[in-house]
Amino acid sequence: LFLAPGVYHCRNGPGADQFDAVAIVDKWVRESQVPAVVIATRKDGALSRPLCAYPAQPRYKGTGDPKSADSFACK
């Protein structure tokens, strides 16, 4: 389970809602690579966020661009 905060149930919220779920599941099935993190972006490219495997949640590391997934860790 990967929660996508801020996407308003489906899309069009302020959160990052763009990711290729089919490719992620395909890789999981074909290569047995269970995803720990999925990187999502907003449609306008204004931000990216890690989507963490439940129960972990993305937490800002305290440094770096707060609009970049690289500045977050799943905890």
DRENNU-387536 format. One line per field, with one value per atom (N, C-alpha, C, O): atom name; residue in three letters; residue number from 1; x, y, z. Coordinates in steps of 0.02 Angstrom, whole numbers, plus 50000, padded with zeros to 5 digits. Example, Ala and Ser with C-alpha at 12.3 -4.5 7.8 and 13.67 -1.06 7.14 Angstrom:
atom [N;CA;C;O;N;CA;C;O]
type [ala;ala;ala;ala;ser;ser;ser;ser]
seq [1;1;1;1;2;2;2;2]
px [50660;50615;50660;50712;50642;50684;50645;50670]
py [49716;49775;49835;49834;49888;49947;50002;50057]
pz [50390;50390;50390;50423;50354;50357;50394;50402]
***
This chain:
atom [N;CA;C;O;N;CA;C;O;N;CA;C;O;N;CA;C;O;N;CA;C;O;N;CA;C;O;N;CA;C;O;N;CA;C;O;N;CA;C;O;N;CA;C;O;N;CA;C;O;N;CA;C;O;N;CA;C;O;N;CA;C;O;N;CA;C;O;N;CA;C;O;N;CA;C;O;N;CA;C;O;N;CA;C;O;N;CA;C;O;N;CA;C;O;N;CA;C;O;N;CA;C;O;N;CA;C;O;N;CA;C;O;N;CA;C;O;N;CA;C;O;N;CA;C;O;N;CA;C;O;N;CA;C;O;N;CA;C;O;N;CA;C;O;N;CA;C;O;N;CA;C;O;N;CA;C;O;N;CA;C;O;N;CA;C;O;N;CA;C;O;N;CA;C;O;N;CA;C;O;N;CA;C;O;N;CA;C;O;N;CA;C;O;N;CA;C;O;N;CA;C;O;N;CA;C;O;N;CA;C;O;N;CA;C;O;N;CA;C;O;N;CA;C;O;N;CA;C;O;N;CA;C;O;N;CA;C;O;N;CA;C;O;N;CA;C;O;N;CA;C;O;N;CA;C;O;N;CA;C;O;N;CA;C;O;N;CA;C;O;N;CA;C;O;N;CA;C;O;N;CA;C;O;N;CA;C;O;N;CA;C;O;N;CA;C;O;N;CA;C;O;N;CA;C;O;N;CA;C;O;N;CA;C;O;N;CA;C;O;N;CA;C;O;N;CA;C;O;N;CA;C;O;N;CA;C;O]
type [leu;leu;leu;leu;phe;phe;phe;phe;leu;leu;leu;leu;ala;ala;ala;ala;pro;pro;pro;pro;gly;gly;gly;gly;val;val;val;val;tyr;tyr;tyr;tyr;his;his;his;his;cys;cys;cys;cys;arg;arg;arg;arg;asn;asn;asn;asn;gly;gly;gly;gly;pro;pro;pro;pro;gly;gly;gly;gly;ala;ala;ala;ala;asp;asp;asp;asp;gln;gln;gln;gln;phe;phe;phe;phe;asp;asp;asp;asp;ala;ala;ala;ala;val;val;val;val;ala;ala;ala;ala;ile;ile;ile;ile;val;val;val;val;asp;asp;asp;asp;lys;lys;lys;lys;trp;trp;trp;trp;val;val;val;val;arg;arg;arg;arg;glu;glu;glu;glu;ser;ser;ser;ser;gln;gln;gln;gln;val;val;val;val;pro;pro;pro;pro;ala;ala;ala;ala;val;val;val;val;val;val;val;val;ile;ile;ile;ile;ala;ala;ala;ala;thr;thr;thr;thr;arg;arg;arg;arg;lys;lys;lys;lys;asp;asp;asp;asp;gly;gly;gly;gly;ala;ala;ala;ala;leu;leu;leu;leu;ser;ser;ser;ser;arg;arg;arg;arg;pro;pro;pro;pro;leu;leu;leu;leu;cys;cys;cys;cys;ala;ala;ala;ala;tyr;tyr;tyr;tyr;pro;pro;pro;pro;ala;ala;ala;ala;gln;gln;gln;gln;pro;pro;pro;pro;arg;arg;arg;arg;tyr;tyr;tyr;tyr;lys;lys;lys;lys;gly;gly;gly;gly;thr;thr;thr;thr;gly;gly;gly;gly;asp;asp;asp;asp;pro;pro;pro;pro;lys;lys;lys;lys;ser;ser;ser;ser;ala;ala;ala;ala;asp;asp;asp;asp;ser;ser;ser;ser;phe;phe;phe;phe;ala;ala;ala;ala;cys;cys;cys;cys;lys;lys;lys;lys]
seq [1;1;1;1;2;2;2;2;3;3;3;3;4;4;4;4;5;5;5;5;6;6;6;6;7;7;7;7;8;8;8;8;9;9;9;9;10;10;10;10;11;11;11;11;12;12;12;12;13;13;13;13;14;14;14;14;15;15;15;15;16;16;16;16;17;17;17;17;18;18;18;18;19;19;19;19;20;20;20;20;21;21;21;21;22;22;22;22;23;23;23;23;24;24;24;24;25;25;25;25;26;26;26;26;27;27;27;27;28;28;28;28;29;29;29;29;30;30;30;30;31;31;31;31;32;32;32;32;33;33;33;33;34;34;34;34;35;35;35;35;36;36;36;36;37;37;37;37;38;38;38;38;39;39;39;39;40;40;40;40;41;41;41;41;42;42;42;42;43;43;43;43;44;44;44;44;45;45;45;45;46;46;46;46;47;47;47;47;48;48;48;48;49;49;49;49;50;50;50;50;51;51;51;51;52;52;52;52;53;53;53;53;54;54;54;54;55;55;55;55;56;56;56;56;57;57;57;57;58;58;58;58;59;59;59;59;60;60;60;60;61;61;61;61;62;62;62;62;63;63;63;63;64;64;64;64;65;65;65;65;66;66;66;66;67;67;67;67;68;68;68;68;69;69;69;69;70;70;70;70;71;71;71;71;72;72;72;72;73;73;73;73;74;74;74;74;75;75;75;75]
px [50042;50000;50045;50089;50033;50070;50020;49979;50024;49979;50005;50066;49960;49978;49944;49889;49975;49943;49934;49976;49878;49865;49840;49842;49816;49792;49716;49688;49681;49608;49574;49536;49587;49558;49581;49590;49591;49614;49667;49723;49650;49696;49674;49623;49713;49699;49707;49686;49736;49752;49821;49852;49845;49910;49969;50026;49955;50008;50032;50006;50083;50112;50070;50063;50043;49997;50016;49977;50074;50095;50149;50204;50133;50181;50154;50094;50198;50179;50167;50213;50107;50091;50096;50117;50079;50083;50155;50169;50201;50272;50300;50340;50278;50301;50277;50316;50213;50185;50215;50229;50225;50255;50325;50342;50366;50433;50430;50471;50382;50372;50357;50386;50311;50291;50346;50362;50374;50422;50491;50524;50513;50581;50583;50637;50526;50520;50553;50580;50550;50577;50520;50483;50514;50460;50480;50534;50438;50455;50449;50400;50499;50497;50474;50443;50491;50474;50454;50484;50404;50383;50390;50364;50424;50432;50375;50365;50339;50283;50298;50333;50270;50277;50207;50158;50206;50143;50141;50193;50082;50074;50111;50139;50112;50146;50221;50256;50246;50317;50343;50403;50297;50317;50346;50381;50332;50361;50361;50324;50404;50405;50408;50433;50382;50379;50389;50368;50420;50421;50354;50328;50327;50269;50298;50329;50287;50320;50273;50213;50303;50265;50238;50275;50173;50141;50172;50184;50186;50162;50210;50196;50265;50312;50280;50233;50305;50281;50341;50393;50334;50389;50401;50354;50463;50482;50538;50587;50531;50581;50646;50644;50702;50767;50794;50840;50765;50787;50833;50848;50855;50897;50876;50844;50893;50876;50810;50775;50795;50735;50673;50666;50629;50569;50520;50469;50534;50491;50520;50492;50576;50610;50605;50615;50590;50587;50653;50654;50708;50774;50783;50827;50742;50746;50704;50697;50675;50632;50657;50691;50641;50657;50594;50554;50586;50528;50545;50593;50503;50514;50448;50446]
py [49941;50000;50062;50068;50106;50169;50226;50234;50264;50322;50380;50391;50417;50476;50536;50555;50568;50624;50684;50699;50717;50779;50770;50818;50711;50702;50700;50689;50711;50715;50654;50659;50597;50532;50506;50445;50548;50524;50570;50547;50633;50680;50752;50764;50798;50869;50903;50960;50871;50903;50934;50933;50962;50994;50945;50965;50881;50831;50803;50819;50760;50728;50667;50620;50667;50613;50578;50537;50593;50563;50511;50527;50448;50393;50336;50331;50292;50237;50174;50134;50166;50109;50043;49993;50042;49980;49957;49897;50001;49983;49958;49912;49988;49968;49898;49856;49885;49818;49767;49710;49785;49740;49718;49659;49766;49750;49706;49661;49719;49679;49606;49560;49597;49530;49494;49437;49528;49496;49485;49435;49534;49531;49521;49521;49512;49502;49559;49548;49619;49678;49716;49753;49705;49738;49811;49825;49857;49928;49950;49935;49986;50015;50088;50115;50119;50189;50198;50168;50238;50258;50334;50370;50359;50431;50457;50434;50505;50536;50610;50641;50636;50707;50737;50702;50802;50836;50849;50857;50850;50857;50917;50914;50972;51033;51031;51079;50978;50971;51014;51018;51046;51091;51057;51089;50992;50956;50882;50856;50848;50775;50751;50786;50692;50664;50589;50556;50560;50488;50464;50492;50412;50378;50317;50275;50312;50261;50202;50209;50143;50083;50091;50106;50080;50087;50039;49982;50061;50120;50180;50231;50174;50230;50291;50284;50349;50411;50454;50450;50496;50539;50593;50626;50600;50650;50693;50667;50758;50804;50794;50790;50790;50778;50839;50833;50896;50958;51000;51057;50973;51011;50994;50943;51038;51027;51060;51088;51056;51086;51049;50990;51084;51051;51030;50997;51047;51026;50965;50944;50938;50883;50819;50821;50764;50700;50681;50645;50705;50691;50719;50697;50766;50798;50762;50786;50705;50668;50597;50569;50567;50497;50464;50495;50401;50363;50338;50301;50357;50335;50316;50297]
pz [50000;50000;50000;50042;49953;49948;49952;49907;50005;50012;49971;49967;49941;49901;49931;49910;49981;50015;49968;49926;49978;49941;49871;49832;49852;49784;49779;49725;49834;49834;49805;49757;49832;49813;49746;49739;49697;49632;49603;49590;49592;49560;49574;49608;49547;49548;49615;49623;49664;49727;49724;49671;49779;49779;49783;49777;49793;49801;49734;49681;49739;49680;49662;49702;49601;49582;49517;49491;49489;49426;49437;49457;49424;49427;49385;49374;49362;49318;49359;49368;49384;49427;49389;49419;49325;49287;49281;49290;49266;49261;49328;49329;49382;49449;49465;49488;49453;49467;49419;49439;49356;49307;49330;49327;49352;49376;49438;49446;49481;49541;49522;49551;49475;49455;49415;49429;49366;49321;49353;49340;49394;49421;49497;49526;49527;49600;49639;49694;49611;49645;49678;49646;49744;49781;49791;49817;49771;49779;49852;49886;49876;49943;49938;49984;49882;49871;49798;49753;49787;49720;49716;49759;49666;49659;49615;49558;49642;49606;49595;49634;49541;49527;49518;49508;49523;49507;49432;49401;49404;49332;49304;49249;49341;49317;49331;49313;49362;49375;49433;49444;49469;49522;49584;49623;49593;49649;49637;49596;49674;49673;49746;49790;49757;49824;49821;49772;49872;49876;49904;49952;49875;49903;49938;49906;50002;50044;50055;50060;50059;50076;50147;50193;50155;50220;50270;50253;50330;50365;50364;50396;50327;50323;50290;50250;50307;50278;50258;50290;50206;50187;50239;50261;50259;50309;50279;50252;50285;50261;50300;50361;50265;50297;50334;50374;50321;50354;50311;50329;50256;50210;50139;50126;50093;50023;50004;50045;49941;49912;49937;49925;49972;49998;49944;49958;49881;49826;49789;49739;49814;49781;49823;49884;49791;49825;49858;49907;49831;49859;49930;49967;49948;50015;50067;50123;50048;50093;50102;50058;50159;50173;50200;50234;50184;50210;50280;50290;50327;50398;50428;50487]
***
